[in-house]
Amino acid sequence: MKFTKPILTTMALGLSATTSLADGHMASDMTLVSWGGAYQSSQINAYADPYVAMNPGVTITWDESSAEAVAKLRAMNEAGSITWDVVDVVAADALRLCDEGLAMEIDPDEILAPAPDGTSASDDFGDLLVGDCFIPQIVYSTTFGYRTDMVPAGVEAPNDICDVFDLETYPGMRALEQRPINNVEWALLCDGVAKEDVYDVLATEEGQEQALAKLDTIRDSVIWWSAGADTPQLLADGEVFMGSTYNGRLFAAIEEQGQPIGMMWDAQVFDLDGWIIPEGLSDERLARALDFIYFATDTQRLADQAKYISYGPARLSSAPLVGQHATLGIEMAQHMPTDPANAANTFLYNYEFWADYRDDIDAKFQAWLAQ
């Protein structure tokens, strides 16, 4: 069986009655959930602060629990108390939450703004609408940074994903995320599996064992991270030679902080990040959430986010509006993971596969770590 990225067929979900709540009474307090760090700062600058400025009396509280969104929303649902209003999640988690009835299904053309030229939201977001509950914001990638001053003499800087597994040429500690996603794909690529076959191999018990066996070859040289800020700090402190993290985190370390860090774009894993609205909100809270989503995902706001972080906006109409960094004055297009010079060899994250296999492979991976 070949696993392919599902493409949303816009569904007529009858949300017009719900959306019209935005014209009536809305809650004045709202809790937004995100990831912290440079990404959350870009959301505050591009979405939240302008929204509050346009809506006096609205108070936004931030919760940095997106990495635990699935577990926490499950617990809230069981307790019958939903305390979050709008939640930023990766696309795979959005699919899981949607499948479990924990996120609201949406019709993008009912609740999202059209493009400035009148193009419908569904056409403007296009294939990035990968689930019935998912509202895309950005395209980002997980890739590697390395210390430029720790590259061995006479050796060229790492530029191939399999350099991560080459401890002889590139000695030193690595930083890898403490979850299987991305790590097992890279492991299989560097163990001879063709890119187009990775998910078919990973769907088997033997393929999962093969990936873990490859990771075993560098296990003693790995520091495992759980927060996006970890790898940039480990690199800055010289505790690791190379490490994976989100491209926006590396951009901040290199361009904003001037750290001696280089980017390795090879086999960067493209992913999507966006919003879901939890099921179970009161009418007043839902009205506020929908009003915020309409504003925060329009063409200008998504382009504005690129002023603060090197993540590509999810709308086609936003791309031409991407300009210079808000404070650094540098052109941002070349720092996007989607720039042709950076995207020569990308690995496309498979949402359908991870929605189906995440829990089982997570459990196996954590058991392997505990050995």
MARVEX-589463 format. One line per field, with one value per residue (C-alpha): chain; y, z, x. Coordinates in steps of 0.25 Angstrom, whole numbers. Example, Ala and Ser with C-alpha at 12.3 -4.5 7.8 and 13.67 -1.06 7.14 Angstrom:
REM MARVEX-589463
chaine <- (A | A)
c2 <- (-18 | -4)
c3 <- (31 | 29)
c1 <- (49 | 55)
END
This chain:
REM MARVEX-589463
chaine <- (A | A | A | A | A | A | A | A | A | A | A | A | A | A | A | A | A | A | A | A | A | A | A | A | A | A | A | A | A | A | A | A | A | A | A | A | A | A | A | A | A | A | A | A | A | A | A | A | A | A | A | A | A | A | A | A | A | A | A | A | A | A | A | A | A | A | A | A | A | A | A | A | A | A | A | A | A | A | A | A | A | A | A | A | A | A | A | A | A | A | A | A | A | A | A | A | A | A | A | A | A | A | A | A | A | A | A | A | A | A | A | A | A | A | A | A | A | A | A | A | A | A | A | A | A | A | A | A | A | A | A | A | A | A | A | A | A | A | A | A | A | A | A | A | A | A | A | A | A | A | A | A | A | A | A | A | A | A | A | A | A | A | A | A | A | A | A | A | A | A | A | A | A | A | A | A | A | A | A | A | A | A | A | A | A | A | A | A | A | A | A | A | A | A | A | A | A | A | A | A | A | A | A | A | A | A | A | A | A | A | A | A | A | A | A | A | A | A | A | A | A | A | A | A | A | A | A | A | A | A | A | A | A | A | A | A | A | A | A | A | A | A | A | A | A | A | A | A | A | A | A | A | A | A | A | A | A | A | A | A | A | A | A | A | A | A | A | A | A | A | A | A | A | A | A | A | A | A | A | A | A | A | A | A | A | A | A | A | A | A | A | A | A | A | A | A | A | A | A | A | A | A | A | A | A | A | A | A | A | A | A | A | A | A | A | A | A | A | A | A | A | A | A | A | A | A | A | A | A | A | A | A | A | A | A | A | A | A | A | A | A | A | A | A | A | A | A | A | A | A | A | A | A | A | A | A | A | A | A | A | A | A | A | A | A | A | A | A | A | A | A)
c2 <- (0 | 14 | 25 | 38 | 52 | 53 | 65 | 72 | 72 | 84 | 80 | 87 | 86 | 97 | 106 | 119 | 119 | 117 | 127 | 138 | 137 | 146 | 157 | 155 | 154 | 149 | 145 | 156 | 146 | 136 | 125 | 122 | 110 | 110 | 106 | 117 | 123 | 130 | 124 | 129 | 142 | 143 | 140 | 150 | 161 | 157 | 153 | 155 | 169 | 175 | 167 | 172 | 186 | 185 | 179 | 187 | 179 | 166 | 159 | 148 | 137 | 128 | 114 | 107 | 93 | 90 | 78 | 72 | 77 | 63 | 57 | 70 | 71 | 57 | 59 | 72 | 65 | 54 | 64 | 72 | 85 | 91 | 102 | 105 | 114 | 113 | 102 | 102 | 88 | 81 | 75 | 61 | 64 | 72 | 59 | 51 | 61 | 62 | 47 | 46 | 57 | 67 | 78 | 85 | 82 | 94 | 99 | 108 | 116 | 119 | 123 | 128 | 141 | 140 | 145 | 160 | 157 | 149 | 136 | 126 | 122 | 107 | 111 | 120 | 110 | 99 | 85 | 90 | 88 | 74 | 71 | 74 | 82 | 88 | 103 | 104 | 116 | 113 | 103 | 100 | 89 | 81 | 82 | 82 | 93 | 91 | 98 | 105 | 106 | 91 | 86 | 77 | 83 | 79 | 74 | 81 | 86 | 75 | 76 | 62 | 57 | 44 | 53 | 52 | 37 | 39 | 40 | 37 | 49 | 58 | 54 | 61 | 60 | 61 | 67 | 59 | 61 | 51 | 45 | 36 | 46 | 50 | 42 | 29 | 34 | 40 | 27 | 19 | 28 | 27 | 11 | 10 | 12 | 20 | 32 | 28 | 15 | 20 | 20 | 6 | 1 | 8 | 2 | -12 | -17 | -20 | -6 | 0 | -9 | -5 | 10 | 8 | -1 | 11 | 21 | 11 | 14 | 28 | 26 | 29 | 42 | 47 | 58 | 56 | 69 | 72 | 87 | 95 | 104 | 92 | 90 | 105 | 106 | 93 | 98 | 112 | 105 | 96 | 84 | 78 | 78 | 77 | 76 | 76 | 87 | 96 | 104 | 117 | 114 | 113 | 126 | 133 | 127 | 131 | 144 | 150 | 145 | 144 | 130 | 122 | 112 | 107 | 101 | 88 | 87 | 73 | 65 | 75 | 70 | 79 | 80 | 89 | 96 | 103 | 105 | 96 | 100 | 90 | 84 | 88 | 103 | 111 | 120 | 132 | 126 | 120 | 133 | 140 | 128 | 129 | 144 | 143 | 131 | 140 | 151 | 143 | 135 | 145 | 148 | 160 | 154 | 141 | 150 | 159 | 146 | 144 | 158 | 151 | 137 | 129 | 120 | 121 | 126 | 116 | 124 | 126 | 141 | 143 | 139 | 152 | 161 | 154 | 165 | 169 | 164 | 174 | 178 | 172 | 178 | 166 | 160 | 148 | 140 | 133 | 128 | 121 | 106 | 106 | 115 | 107 | 108 | 101 | 91 | 84 | 71 | 71 | 60 | 61 | 58 | 48 | 52 | 40 | 31 | 37 | 39 | 24 | 19 | 30 | 24 | 10 | 15 | 25 | 14 | 6 | 18 | 21 | 7 | 7 | 19 | 13 | 1)
c3 <- (0 | -4 | 6 | 0 | 6 | 7 | 0 | 6 | -2 | 3 | 11 | 13 | 28 | 30 | 39 | 34 | 46 | 55 | 48 | 49 | 64 | 62 | 59 | 73 | 87 | 88 | 100 | 104 | 109 | 100 | 102 | 90 | 91 | 83 | 84 | 91 | 86 | 73 | 66 | 77 | 77 | 62 | 65 | 75 | 66 | 54 | 59 | 74 | 77 | 64 | 68 | 82 | 77 | 68 | 79 | 92 | 104 | 99 | 107 | 101 | 110 | 104 | 107 | 102 | 102 | 87 | 88 | 98 | 91 | 87 | 102 | 108 | 100 | 102 | 117 | 116 | 108 | 118 | 130 | 122 | 123 | 111 | 115 | 102 | 91 | 79 | 78 | 69 | 65 | 54 | 43 | 48 | 61 | 55 | 48 | 61 | 68 | 57 | 56 | 71 | 70 | 79 | 68 | 61 | 46 | 37 | 24 | 20 | 10 | 22 | 33 | 26 | 18 | 3 | -4 | -7 | -22 | -17 | -19 | -9 | 3 | -1 | -14 | -7 | 3 | -8 | -4 | 9 | 14 | 18 | 28 | 31 | 44 | 41 | 37 | 32 | 35 | 31 | 24 | 32 | 32 | 42 | 38 | 44 | 49 | 52 | 58 | 47 | 57 | 60 | 46 | 46 | 38 | 24 | 23 | 16 | 25 | 26 | 14 | 14 | 23 | 25 | 31 | 43 | 44 | 40 | 54 | 48 | 38 | 47 | 62 | 73 | 80 | 72 | 77 | 72 | 76 | 87 | 77 | 65 | 55 | 45 | 52 | 47 | 33 | 33 | 39 | 27 | 17 | 22 | 23 | 8 | 7 | -5 | -2 | -9 | -1 | 13 | 18 | 12 | 19 | 32 | 32 | 35 | 48 | 41 | 36 | 49 | 55 | 43 | 47 | 61 | 58 | 50 | 61 | 70 | 63 | 68 | 81 | 90 | 83 | 84 | 94 | 93 | 92 | 95 | 93 | 80 | 88 | 93 | 80 | 78 | 92 | 91 | 79 | 85 | 97 | 88 | 95 | 81 | 68 | 60 | 64 | 58 | 60 | 53 | 42 | 49 | 62 | 54 | 46 | 60 | 65 | 52 | 47 | 60 | 70 | 61 | 66 | 58 | 53 | 39 | 32 | 26 | 17 | 11 | 14 | 22 | 25 | 21 | 31 | 33 | 45 | 48 | 56 | 61 | 69 | 81 | 81 | 93 | 93 | 98 | 87 | 92 | 93 | 79 | 73 | 78 | 73 | 59 | 59 | 63 | 53 | 41 | 44 | 48 | 35 | 24 | 13 | 20 | 34 | 28 | 20 | 33 | 41 | 31 | 35 | 48 | 45 | 33 | 31 | 18 | 19 | 15 | 6 | -9 | -8 | 3 | -4 | -12 | 0 | 8 | 9 | 19 | 33 | 43 | 50 | 43 | 29 | 22 | 10 | 16 | 3 | 3 | 17 | 15 | 14 | 1 | -6 | -18 | -13 | 0 | -5 | -15 | -7 | 2 | 10 | 10 | 23 | 22 | 30 | 27 | 31 | 44 | 48 | 46 | 52 | 62 | 75 | 72 | 67 | 79 | 89 | 82 | 81 | 96 | 100 | 91 | 98 | 112 | 108)
c1 <- (0 | 5 | 3 | -1 | -4 | -19 | -25 | -37 | -50 | -57 | -69 | -82 | -83 | -94 | -85 | -92 | -101 | -89 | -80 | -91 | -89 | -77 | -87 | -93 | -88 | -74 | -65 | -55 | -44 | -38 | -27 | -18 | -8 | 5 | 19 | 27 | 40 | 42 | 29 | 20 | 26 | 23 | 9 | 8 | 14 | 6 | -7 | -10 | -5 | -12 | -25 | -25 | -22 | -35 | -43 | -41 | -45 | -41 | -30 | -22 | -15 | -4 | -2 | 11 | 6 | 4 | 14 | 4 | -9 | -14 | -13 | -18 | -30 | -33 | -32 | -41 | -51 | -52 | -53 | -64 | -56 | -50 | -41 | -34 | -41 | -31 | -20 | -7 | -4 | 4 | -4 | -3 | -8 | -20 | -24 | -23 | -32 | -42 | -43 | -46 | -56 | -48 | -46 | -57 | -59 | -59 | -63 | -51 | -60 | -70 | -61 | -48 | -46 | -45 | -32 | -32 | -35 | -47 | -41 | -48 | -40 | -41 | -34 | -24 | -19 | -21 | -14 | -10 | -24 | -20 | -31 | -46 | -42 | -29 | -26 | -12 | -3 | 11 | 20 | 32 | 43 | 51 | 65 | 79 | 88 | 103 | 114 | 123 | 135 | 134 | 135 | 148 | 160 | 161 | 147 | 135 | 123 | 112 | 103 | 96 | 86 | 95 | 106 | 98 | 101 | 116 | 123 | 136 | 136 | 128 | 131 | 123 | 110 | 97 | 83 | 71 | 56 | 51 | 41 | 41 | 36 | 47 | 57 | 52 | 50 | 65 | 70 | 63 | 68 | 82 | 81 | 79 | 63 | 59 | 51 | 39 | 39 | 41 | 27 | 24 | 36 | 33 | 19 | 25 | 30 | 43 | 44 | 42 | 53 | 62 | 61 | 63 | 76 | 81 | 79 | 86 | 99 | 99 | 91 | 103 | 105 | 91 | 85 | 70 | 62 | 47 | 46 | 49 | 58 | 67 | 76 | 79 | 84 | 92 | 98 | 101 | 107 | 116 | 110 | 107 | 113 | 100 | 85 | 71 | 61 | 51 | 57 | 51 | 59 | 72 | 69 | 67 | 80 | 88 | 82 | 77 | 87 | 99 | 103 | 114 | 103 | 101 | 89 | 88 | 76 | 78 | 65 | 59 | 45 | 34 | 22 | 10 | 6 | -8 | -20 | -31 | -43 | -47 | -60 | -69 | -67 | -79 | -86 | -79 | -65 | -67 | -71 | -58 | -50 | -56 | -54 | -40 | -37 | -44 | -34 | -22 | -22 | -25 | -15 | -8 | -7 | 0 | 10 | 12 | 17 | 28 | 34 | 38 | 41 | 46 | 33 | 26 | 11 | 1 | -7 | -3 | -7 | 2 | 15 | 16 | 15 | 27 | 37 | 48 | 50 | 43 | 56 | 68 | 64 | 68 | 60 | 52 | 49 | 63 | 62 | 49 | 49 | 42 | 52 | 57 | 72 | 68 | 58 | 67 | 65 | 53 | 46 | 31 | 24 | 13 | 1 | -8 | 3 | 6 | -9 | -10 | 3 | 7 | 3 | 9 | 22 | 23 | 21 | 32 | 41 | 40 | 42 | 55 | 60 | 57 | 66)
END
